[in-house]
Amino acid sequence: MTRRLVPFADDTMSETIDGMTIENGRDAIAFYGRTDLTRDRSGLDRARRLLAMLQGVVAALEADPGLPDAVPGPKAPDRVRNPFD
């Protein structure tokens, strides 16, 4: 049985649709790579899979009653003393 990516459920799952990778995260989902939605049955299959993924993302966001206006940006790195000075 293949585990399905559940949007925002963890920071470990990813799914690949042709050359497009969808990487799950608790605060964000990253889409990267490339796929062509060709005008054939393979293109239709890829389009349906991408649509299902996006519909899952939208449903997860809409179901969150505490959805913030924006996710905080990354924390500024701590400064450390240069050991070579």
Phi and psi restraints in degrees (range 20) as a CNS / XPLOR table:
assign (resid 1 and name C) (resid 2 and name N)
       (resid 2 and name CA) (resid 2 and name C) 1.0 -89.8 20.0 2
assign (resid 2 and name N) (resid 2 and name CA)
       (resid 2 and name C) (resid 3 and name N) 1.0 131.2 20.0 2
assign (resid 2 and name C) (resid 3 and name N)
       (resid 3 and name CA) (resid 3 and name C) 1.0 -74.1 20.0 2
assign (resid 3 and name N) (resid 3 and name CA)
       (resid 3 and name C) (resid 4 and name N) 1.0 137.2 20.0 2
assign (resid 3 and name C) (resid 4 and name N)
       (resid 4 and name CA) (resid 4 and name C) 1.0 -95.2 20.0 2
assign (resid 4 and name N) (resid 4 and name CA)
       (resid 4 and name C) (resid 5 and name N) 1.0 144.8 20.0 2
assign (resid 4 and name C) (resid 5 and name N)
       (resid 5 and name CA) (resid 5 and name C) 1.0 -69.4 20.0 2
assign (resid 5 and name N) (resid 5 and name CA)
       (resid 5 and name C) (resid 6 and name N) 1.0 124.9 20.0 2
assign (resid 5 and name C) (resid 6 and name N)
       (resid 6 and name CA) (resid 6 and name C) 1.0 -104.6 20.0 2
assign (resid 6 and name N) (resid 6 and name CA)
       (resid 6 and name C) (resid 7 and name N) 1.0 113.5 20.0 2
assign (resid 6 and name C) (resid 7 and name N)
       (resid 7 and name CA) (resid 7 and name C) 1.0 -52.3 20.0 2
assign (resid 7 and name N) (resid 7 and name CA)
       (resid 7 and name C) (resid 8 and name N) 1.0 129.9 20.0 2
assign (resid 7 and name C) (resid 8 and name N)
       (resid 8 and name CA) (resid 8 and name C) 1.0 67.6 20.0 2
assign (resid 8 and name N) (resid 8 and name CA)
       (resid 8 and name C) (resid 9 and name N) 1.0 12.3 20.0 2
assign (resid 8 and name C) (resid 9 and name N)
       (resid 9 and name CA) (resid 9 and name C) 1.0 -81.9 20.0 2
assign (resid 9 and name N) (resid 9 and name CA)
       (resid 9 and name C) (resid 10 and name N) 1.0 -27.3 20.0 2
assign (resid 9 and name C) (resid 10 and name N)
       (resid 10 and name CA) (resid 10 and name C) 1.0 -159.5 20.0 2
assign (resid 10 and name N) (resid 10 and name CA)
       (resid 10 and name C) (resid 11 and name N) 1.0 176.9 20.0 2
assign (resid 10 and name C) (resid 11 and name N)
       (resid 11 and name CA) (resid 11 and name C) 1.0 -109.2 20.0 2
assign (resid 11 and name N) (resid 11 and name CA)
       (resid 11 and name C) (resid 12 and name N) 1.0 21.1 20.0 2
assign (resid 11 and name C) (resid 12 and name N)
       (resid 12 and name CA) (resid 12 and name C) 1.0 -122.0 20.0 2
assign (resid 12 and name N) (resid 12 and name CA)
       (resid 12 and name C) (resid 13 and name N) 1.0 -26.6 20.0 2
assign (resid 12 and name C) (resid 13 and name N)
       (resid 13 and name CA) (resid 13 and name C) 1.0 -80.2 20.0 2
assign (resid 13 and name N) (resid 13 and name CA)
       (resid 13 and name C) (resid 14 and name N) 1.0 147.8 20.0 2
assign (resid 13 and name C) (resid 14 and name N)
       (resid 14 and name CA) (resid 14 and name C) 1.0 -145.5 20.0 2
assign (resid 14 and name N) (resid 14 and name CA)
       (resid 14 and name C) (resid 15 and name N) 1.0 160.2 20.0 2
assign (resid 14 and name C) (resid 15 and name N)
       (resid 15 and name CA) (resid 15 and name C) 1.0 -139.9 20.0 2
assign (resid 15 and name N) (resid 15 and name CA)
       (resid 15 and name C) (resid 16 and name N) 1.0 143.1 20.0 2
assign (resid 15 and name C) (resid 16 and name N)
       (resid 16 and name CA) (resid 16 and name C) 1.0 -118.7 20.0 2
assign (resid 16 and name N) (resid 16 and name CA)
       (resid 16 and name C) (resid 17 and name N) 1.0 130.9 20.0 2
assign (resid 16 and name C) (resid 17 and name N)
       (resid 17 and name CA) (resid 17 and name C) 1.0 -118.6 20.0 2
assign (resid 17 and name N) (resid 17 and name CA)
       (resid 17 and name C) (resid 18 and name N) 1.0 104.4 20.0 2
assign (resid 17 and name C) (resid 18 and name N)
       (resid 18 and name CA) (resid 18 and name C) 1.0 57.4 20.0 2
assign (resid 18 and name N) (resid 18 and name CA)
       (resid 18 and name C) (resid 19 and name N) 1.0 -115.4 20.0 2
assign (resid 18 and name C) (resid 19 and name N)
       (resid 19 and name CA) (resid 19 and name C) 1.0 -100.6 20.0 2
assign (resid 19 and name N) (resid 19 and name CA)
       (resid 19 and name C) (resid 20 and name N) 1.0 7.2 20.0 2
assign (resid 19 and name C) (resid 20 and name N)
       (resid 20 and name CA) (resid 20 and name C) 1.0 -100.7 20.0 2
assign (resid 20 and name N) (resid 20 and name CA)
       (resid 20 and name C) (resid 21 and name N) 1.0 124.2 20.0 2
assign (resid 20 and name C) (resid 21 and name N)
       (resid 21 and name CA) (resid 21 and name C) 1.0 -105.4 20.0 2
assign (resid 21 and name N) (resid 21 and name CA)
       (resid 21 and name C) (resid 22 and name N) 1.0 134.5 20.0 2
assign (resid 21 and name C) (resid 22 and name N)
       (resid 22 and name CA) (resid 22 and name C) 1.0 -113.7 20.0 2
assign (resid 22 and name N) (resid 22 and name CA)
       (resid 22 and name C) (resid 23 and name N) 1.0 117.5 20.0 2
assign (resid 22 and name C) (resid 23 and name N)
       (resid 23 and name CA) (resid 23 and name C) 1.0 -109.9 20.0 2
assign (resid 23 and name N) (resid 23 and name CA)
       (resid 23 and name C) (resid 24 and name N) 1.0 122.1 20.0 2
assign (resid 23 and name C) (resid 24 and name N)
       (resid 24 and name CA) (resid 24 and name C) 1.0 -78.7 20.0 2
assign (resid 24 and name N) (resid 24 and name CA)
       (resid 24 and name C) (resid 25 and name N) 1.0 150.2 20.0 2
assign (resid 24 and name C) (resid 25 and name N)
       (resid 25 and name CA) (resid 25 and name C) 1.0 -153.5 20.0 2
assign (resid 25 and name N) (resid 25 and name CA)
       (resid 25 and name C) (resid 26 and name N) 1.0 160.5 20.0 2
assign (resid 25 and name C) (resid 26 and name N)
       (resid 26 and name CA) (resid 26 and name C) 1.0 -72.5 20.0 2
assign (resid 26 and name N) (resid 26 and name CA)
       (resid 26 and name C) (resid 27 and name N) 1.0 -30.7 20.0 2
assign (resid 26 and name C) (resid 27 and name N)
       (resid 27 and name CA) (resid 27 and name C) 1.0 -107.6 20.0 2
assign (resid 27 and name N) (resid 27 and name CA)
       (resid 27 and name C) (resid 28 and name N) 1.0 -16.6 20.0 2
assign (resid 27 and name C) (resid 28 and name N)
       (resid 28 and name CA) (resid 28 and name C) 1.0 -158.1 20.0 2
assign (resid 28 and name N) (resid 28 and name CA)
       (resid 28 and name C) (resid 29 and name N) 1.0 154.2 20.0 2
assign (resid 28 and name C) (resid 29 and name N)
       (resid 29 and name CA) (resid 29 and name C) 1.0 -118.7 20.0 2
assign (resid 29 and name N) (resid 29 and name CA)
       (resid 29 and name C) (resid 30 and name N) 1.0 126.7 20.0 2
assign (resid 29 and name C) (resid 30 and name N)
       (resid 30 and name CA) (resid 30 and name C) 1.0 -101.6 20.0 2
assign (resid 30 and name N) (resid 30 and name CA)
       (resid 30 and name C) (resid 31 and name N) 1.0 133.6 20.0 2
assign (resid 30 and name C) (resid 31 and name N)
       (resid 31 and name CA) (resid 31 and name C) 1.0 -112.9 20.0 2
assign (resid 31 and name N) (resid 31 and name CA)
       (resid 31 and name C) (resid 32 and name N) 1.0 125.4 20.0 2
assign (resid 31 and name C) (resid 32 and name N)
       (resid 32 and name CA) (resid 32 and name C) 1.0 -149.2 20.0 2
assign (resid 32 and name N) (resid 32 and name CA)
       (resid 32 and name C) (resid 33 and name N) 1.0 158.7 20.0 2
assign (resid 32 and name C) (resid 33 and name N)
       (resid 33 and name CA) (resid 33 and name C) 1.0 107.9 20.0 2
assign (resid 33 and name N) (resid 33 and name CA)
       (resid 33 and name C) (resid 34 and name N) 1.0 -156.2 20.0 2
assign (resid 33 and name C) (resid 34 and name N)
       (resid 34 and name CA) (resid 34 and name C) 1.0 -152.9 20.0 2
assign (resid 34 and name N) (resid 34 and name CA)
       (resid 34 and name C) (resid 35 and name N) 1.0 142.0 20.0 2
assign (resid 34 and name C) (resid 35 and name N)
       (resid 35 and name CA) (resid 35 and name C) 1.0 -144.7 20.0 2
assign (resid 35 and name N) (resid 35 and name CA)
       (resid 35 and name C) (resid 36 and name N) 1.0 150.7 20.0 2
assign (resid 35 and name C) (resid 36 and name N)
       (resid 36 and name CA) (resid 36 and name C) 1.0 -105.3 20.0 2
assign (resid 36 and name N) (resid 36 and name CA)
       (resid 36 and name C) (resid 37 and name N) 1.0 131.6 20.0 2
assign (resid 36 and name C) (resid 37 and name N)
       (resid 37 and name CA) (resid 37 and name C) 1.0 -94.3 20.0 2
assign (resid 37 and name N) (resid 37 and name CA)
       (resid 37 and name C) (resid 38 and name N) 1.0 84.3 20.0 2
assign (resid 37 and name C) (resid 38 and name N)
       (resid 38 and name CA) (resid 38 and name C) 1.0 -75.6 20.0 2
assign (resid 38 and name N) (resid 38 and name CA)
       (resid 38 and name C) (resid 39 and name N) 1.0 158.3 20.0 2
assign (resid 38 and name C) (resid 39 and name N)
       (resid 39 and name CA) (resid 39 and name C) 1.0 -86.4 20.0 2
assign (resid 39 and name N) (resid 39 and name CA)
       (resid 39 and name C) (resid 40 and name N) 1.0 68.4 20.0 2
assign (resid 39 and name C) (resid 40 and name N)
       (resid 40 and name CA) (resid 40 and name C) 1.0 -156.8 20.0 2
assign (resid 40 and name N) (resid 40 and name CA)
       (resid 40 and name C) (resid 41 and name N) 1.0 -177.5 20.0 2
assign (resid 40 and name C) (resid 41 and name N)
       (resid 41 and name CA) (resid 41 and name C) 1.0 -65.3 20.0 2
assign (resid 41 and name N) (resid 41 and name CA)
       (resid 41 and name C) (resid 42 and name N) 1.0 -34.6 20.0 2
assign (resid 41 and name C) (resid 42 and name N)
       (resid 42 and name CA) (resid 42 and name C) 1.0 -65.5 20.0 2
assign (resid 42 and name N) (resid 42 and name CA)
       (resid 42 and name C) (resid 43 and name N) 1.0 -42.4 20.0 2
assign (resid 42 and name C) (resid 43 and name N)
       (resid 43 and name CA) (resid 43 and name C) 1.0 -63.6 20.0 2
assign (resid 43 and name N) (resid 43 and name CA)
       (resid 43 and name C) (resid 44 and name N) 1.0 -39.5 20.0 2
assign (resid 43 and name C) (resid 44 and name N)
       (resid 44 and name CA) (resid 44 and name C) 1.0 -63.0 20.0 2
assign (resid 44 and name N) (resid 44 and name CA)
       (resid 44 and name C) (resid 45 and name N) 1.0 -42.6 20.0 2
assign (resid 44 and name C) (resid 45 and name N)
       (resid 45 and name CA) (resid 45 and name C) 1.0 -61.7 20.0 2
assign (resid 45 and name N) (resid 45 and name CA)
       (resid 45 and name C) (resid 46 and name N) 1.0 -46.3 20.0 2
assign (resid 45 and name C) (resid 46 and name N)
       (resid 46 and name CA) (resid 46 and name C) 1.0 -62.7 20.0 2
assign (resid 46 and name N) (resid 46 and name CA)
       (resid 46 and name C) (resid 47 and name N) 1.0 -41.7 20.0 2
assign (resid 46 and name C) (resid 47 and name N)
       (resid 47 and name CA) (resid 47 and name C) 1.0 -62.3 20.0 2
assign (resid 47 and name N) (resid 47 and name CA)
       (resid 47 and name C) (resid 48 and name N) 1.0 -42.6 20.0 2
assign (resid 47 and name C) (resid 48 and name N)
       (resid 48 and name CA) (resid 48 and name C) 1.0 -64.6 20.0 2
assign (resid 48 and name N) (resid 48 and name CA)
       (resid 48 and name C) (resid 49 and name N) 1.0 -40.6 20.0 2
assign (resid 48 and name C) (resid 49 and name N)
       (resid 49 and name CA) (resid 49 and name C) 1.0 -65.7 20.0 2
assign (resid 49 and name N) (resid 49 and name CA)
       (resid 49 and name C) (resid 50 and name N) 1.0 -42.6 20.0 2
assign (resid 49 and name C) (resid 50 and name N)
       (resid 50 and name CA) (resid 50 and name C) 1.0 -64.8 20.0 2
assign (resid 50 and name N) (resid 50 and name CA)
       (resid 50 and name C) (resid 51 and name N) 1.0 -42.9 20.0 2
assign (resid 50 and name C) (resid 51 and name N)
       (resid 51 and name CA) (resid 51 and name C) 1.0 -60.7 20.0 2
assign (resid 51 and name N) (resid 51 and name CA)
       (resid 51 and name C) (resid 52 and name N) 1.0 -44.7 20.0 2
assign (resid 51 and name C) (resid 52 and name N)
       (resid 52 and name CA) (resid 52 and name C) 1.0 -61.3 20.0 2
assign (resid 52 and name N) (resid 52 and name CA)
       (resid 52 and name C) (resid 53 and name N) 1.0 -40.8 20.0 2
assign (resid 52 and name C) (resid 53 and name N)
       (resid 53 and name CA) (resid 53 and name C) 1.0 -62.6 20.0 2
assign (resid 53 and name N) (resid 53 and name CA)
       (resid 53 and name C) (resid 54 and name N) 1.0 -48.2 20.0 2
assign (resid 53 and name C) (resid 54 and name N)
       (resid 54 and name CA) (resid 54 and name C) 1.0 -65.4 20.0 2
assign (resid 54 and name N) (resid 54 and name CA)
       (resid 54 and name C) (resid 55 and name N) 1.0 -36.7 20.0 2
assign (resid 54 and name C) (resid 55 and name N)
       (resid 55 and name CA) (resid 55 and name C) 1.0 -64.2 20.0 2
assign (resid 55 and name N) (resid 55 and name CA)
       (resid 55 and name C) (resid 56 and name N) 1.0 -36.6 20.0 2
assign (resid 55 and name C) (resid 56 and name N)
       (resid 56 and name CA) (resid 56 and name C) 1.0 -65.5 20.0 2
assign (resid 56 and name N) (resid 56 and name CA)
       (resid 56 and name C) (resid 57 and name N) 1.0 -39.7 20.0 2
assign (resid 56 and name C) (resid 57 and name N)
       (resid 57 and name CA) (resid 57 and name C) 1.0 -64.1 20.0 2
assign (resid 57 and name N) (resid 57 and name CA)
       (resid 57 and name C) (resid 58 and name N) 1.0 -47.6 20.0 2
assign (resid 57 and name C) (resid 58 and name N)
       (resid 58 and name CA) (resid 58 and name C) 1.0 -61.6 20.0 2
assign (resid 58 and name N) (resid 58 and name CA)
       (resid 58 and name C) (resid 59 and name N) 1.0 -43.6 20.0 2
assign (resid 58 and name C) (resid 59 and name N)
       (resid 59 and name CA) (resid 59 and name C) 1.0 -62.1 20.0 2
assign (resid 59 and name N) (resid 59 and name CA)
       (resid 59 and name C) (resid 60 and name N) 1.0 -41.4 20.0 2
assign (resid 59 and name C) (resid 60 and name N)
       (resid 60 and name CA) (resid 60 and name C) 1.0 -64.7 20.0 2
assign (resid 60 and name N) (resid 60 and name CA)
       (resid 60 and name C) (resid 61 and name N) 1.0 -41.5 20.0 2
assign (resid 60 and name C) (resid 61 and name N)
       (resid 61 and name CA) (resid 61 and name C) 1.0 -66.9 20.0 2
assign (resid 61 and name N) (resid 61 and name CA)
       (resid 61 and name C) (resid 62 and name N) 1.0 -44.0 20.0 2
assign (resid 61 and name C) (resid 62 and name N)
       (resid 62 and name CA) (resid 62 and name C) 1.0 -66.0 20.0 2
assign (resid 62 and name N) (resid 62 and name CA)
       (resid 62 and name C) (resid 63 and name N) 1.0 -28.3 20.0 2
assign (resid 62 and name C) (resid 63 and name N)
       (resid 63 and name CA) (resid 63 and name C) 1.0 -82.0 20.0 2
assign (resid 63 and name N) (resid 63 and name CA)
       (resid 63 and name C) (resid 64 and name N) 1.0 -7.6 20.0 2
assign (resid 63 and name C) (resid 64 and name N)
       (resid 64 and name CA) (resid 64 and name C) 1.0 -89.3 20.0 2
assign (resid 64 and name N) (resid 64 and name CA)
       (resid 64 and name C) (resid 65 and name N) 1.0 104.8 20.0 2
assign (resid 64 and name C) (resid 65 and name N)
       (resid 65 and name CA) (resid 65 and name C) 1.0 -67.7 20.0 2
assign (resid 65 and name N) (resid 65 and name CA)
       (resid 65 and name C) (resid 66 and name N) 1.0 -21.0 20.0 2
assign (resid 65 and name C) (resid 66 and name N)
       (resid 66 and name CA) (resid 66 and name C) 1.0 -102.5 20.0 2
assign (resid 66 and name N) (resid 66 and name CA)
       (resid 66 and name C) (resid 67 and name N) 1.0 25.4 20.0 2
assign (resid 66 and name C) (resid 67 and name N)
       (resid 67 and name CA) (resid 67 and name C) 1.0 -59.9 20.0 2
assign (resid 67 and name N) (resid 67 and name CA)
       (resid 67 and name C) (resid 68 and name N) 1.0 119.1 20.0 2
assign (resid 67 and name C) (resid 68 and name N)
       (resid 68 and name CA) (resid 68 and name C) 1.0 -75.6 20.0 2
assign (resid 68 and name N) (resid 68 and name CA)
       (resid 68 and name C) (resid 69 and name N) 1.0 164.1 20.0 2
assign (resid 68 and name C) (resid 69 and name N)
       (resid 69 and name CA) (resid 69 and name C) 1.0 -66.5 20.0 2
assign (resid 69 and name N) (resid 69 and name CA)
       (resid 69 and name C) (resid 70 and name N) 1.0 -34.4 20.0 2
assign (resid 69 and name C) (resid 70 and name N)
       (resid 70 and name CA) (resid 70 and name C) 1.0 -155.1 20.0 2
assign (resid 70 and name N) (resid 70 and name CA)
       (resid 70 and name C) (resid 71 and name N) 1.0 149.5 20.0 2
assign (resid 70 and name C) (resid 71 and name N)
       (resid 71 and name CA) (resid 71 and name C) 1.0 -83.1 20.0 2
assign (resid 71 and name N) (resid 71 and name CA)
       (resid 71 and name C) (resid 72 and name N) 1.0 135.1 20.0 2
assign (resid 71 and name C) (resid 72 and name N)
       (resid 72 and name CA) (resid 72 and name C) 1.0 -58.8 20.0 2
assign (resid 72 and name N) (resid 72 and name CA)
       (resid 72 and name C) (resid 73 and name N) 1.0 143.9 20.0 2
assign (resid 72 and name C) (resid 73 and name N)
       (resid 73 and name CA) (resid 73 and name C) 1.0 -69.9 20.0 2
assign (resid 73 and name N) (resid 73 and name CA)
       (resid 73 and name C) (resid 74 and name N) 1.0 173.6 20.0 2
assign (resid 73 and name C) (resid 74 and name N)
       (resid 74 and name CA) (resid 74 and name C) 1.0 -65.4 20.0 2
assign (resid 74 and name N) (resid 74 and name CA)
       (resid 74 and name C) (resid 75 and name N) 1.0 147.8 20.0 2
assign (resid 74 and name C) (resid 75 and name N)
       (resid 75 and name CA) (resid 75 and name C) 1.0 -70.5 20.0 2
assign (resid 75 and name N) (resid 75 and name CA)
       (resid 75 and name C) (resid 76 and name N) 1.0 140.3 20.0 2
assign (resid 75 and name C) (resid 76 and name N)
       (resid 76 and name CA) (resid 76 and name C) 1.0 -63.9 20.0 2
assign (resid 76 and name N) (resid 76 and name CA)
       (resid 76 and name C) (resid 77 and name N) 1.0 138.9 20.0 2
assign (resid 76 and name C) (resid 77 and name N)
       (resid 77 and name CA) (resid 77 and name C) 1.0 -66.5 20.0 2
assign (resid 77 and name N) (resid 77 and name CA)
       (resid 77 and name C) (resid 78 and name N) 1.0 149.6 20.0 2
assign (resid 77 and name C) (resid 78 and name N)
       (resid 78 and name CA) (resid 78 and name C) 1.0 -72.8 20.0 2
assign (resid 78 and name N) (resid 78 and name CA)
       (resid 78 and name C) (resid 79 and name N) 1.0 143.5 20.0 2
assign (resid 78 and name C) (resid 79 and name N)
       (resid 79 and name CA) (resid 79 and name C) 1.0 -85.6 20.0 2
assign (resid 79 and name N) (resid 79 and name CA)
       (resid 79 and name C) (resid 80 and name N) 1.0 136.3 20.0 2
assign (resid 79 and name C) (resid 80 and name N)
       (resid 80 and name CA) (resid 80 and name C) 1.0 -123.2 20.0 2
assign (resid 80 and name N) (resid 80 and name CA)
       (resid 80 and name C) (resid 81 and name N) 1.0 150.7 20.0 2
assign (resid 80 and name C) (resid 81 and name N)
       (resid 81 and name CA) (resid 81 and name C) 1.0 -69.3 20.0 2
assign (resid 81 and name N) (resid 81 and name CA)
       (resid 81 and name C) (resid 82 and name N) 1.0 137.5 20.0 2
assign (resid 81 and name C) (resid 82 and name N)
       (resid 82 and name CA) (resid 82 and name C) 1.0 -72.0 20.0 2
assign (resid 82 and name N) (resid 82 and name CA)
       (resid 82 and name C) (resid 83 and name N) 1.0 118.1 20.0 2
assign (resid 82 and name C) (resid 83 and name N)
       (resid 83 and name CA) (resid 83 and name C) 1.0 -70.3 20.0 2
assign (resid 83 and name N) (resid 83 and name CA)
       (resid 83 and name C) (resid 84 and name N) 1.0 -9.1 20.0 2
assign (resid 83 and name C) (resid 84 and name N)
       (resid 84 and name CA) (resid 84 and name C) 1.0 -97.6 20.0 2
assign (resid 84 and name N) (resid 84 and name CA)
       (resid 84 and name C) (resid 85 and name N) 1.0 -1.9 20.0 2
